C-alpha cells in the first residue's frame, strides 16, 4: 500500500467528554452536565448516538452537544455512558465515560444481642439458610459434601436430606411456590427440587460466572454472585428482570454473599467479615449495617476448632425471629438487633 492509498482511508470519529462538575464520584441527587465534542478528520457525520448502560438516550448530528445526566434516574453504582459517532460512509467510533454514584443516605448502625443458642452440625459448610412454614432448611457447600437439609431447630438434627452429585459445590437456597431453588458455585447451573419430597425436578442456567446467595420476595428470585450486583430473576423463565448495585455513602460494596428477604428489605452477609448489610431492594442503597463481631469467638473452644466465616441468615416470619450461623459452626444463634446511638 502506498502513501496515497493510506491517506485515503476513512478515519474514525473521536468523541471527548467533559463532565461538570468533574469528580471521582457523585452523591445521588446531583445533576451532571455531560458535554460532548466529536471531531472528524475527514468525511461528514451521519449520527451520534448516546446511551447509558446500554439504554438509548438520544441521537443527533451535532458535533458539539450536551445533556443532563440525572443521577436520581440511573441510581447508585457504576454507570457507563457510550457515544457512537457514525459517518455517512458507515465508519464509526465508540467512546466511553464511567460515572460513579454513591448513596445519599447514611446507614443506620446496629449491634446485636444473643437471644438464644441452638446446636448446629459443625460438618455443614453453610451456604443457604431459610425458614418455611416454621421449618428450617439449609444448603451446604464443598465438592462431594454438598447437601440440602430439613432441620429441627432445637436439636440441629436433620429430618430430611438430599445430596448433590460430587462435582457440584452447593450455594444459596430459597423456597418459592413449593419448590426449593439452589445455586452452584462455578457451574452456572441451578437446581429445582420439590419442597415436600426433595426430588430433583429440573435445572436452570444463569449468566453470572459464580452463584453465591439466593432469596426471594414472593415474586422473583434474588441472587448474588460475589460482586456488588444483586439480580432479580423470573422463577418461571429464569430471565433477569433487573439488577441493583449495592452501595453505601462512600463506595460500592462487593462480596455480597448469603441473602435473606426480611420485611421488604434484603439482608446480606459480606464475605470474610463479621458484618451484615440491609439493602433497599429498589435502589441498592445500604440502609443499615450490623456488626456481629465477637459472635464466632464466643464458640471457639480451641485453636484447632475448624470454623470458617459467618454465613447464613434466616428469618422466621411466623415468629418474627432472626437466626445466623457460619460455615462449619457448631452453633446457630437467634439474635436481636440493637440500634447504636448516633
Secondary structure, DSSP 8 states (H G I E B T S, - for coil): --HHHHHTS----EEEEEEES--S-EETT-EEEEEEEEE-SSS-EEEEEEEETTEEEEEE--SEEEEEEEHHHH-SEEEEEEEEEEETTS-EEEEEEEEEEE-SS--EEEEEEEEEEEE--TT--EEEEEEETTEEEEEE-STT--EEEEE-TTT--EEEEEE--TT--EEEEEEETTEEEEEESSS-EEEEEETTT--EEEEEE-SSS----EEE-SSEEEEE-SSSEEEEEETTT--EEEEEE-B-SSSB---EEEEEEETTEEEEEETTSSEEEEEETTT-BEEEEEE-TTTTTTT--STT-----EEEEEEETTTTEEEEEETT-SEEEEEEEEE---
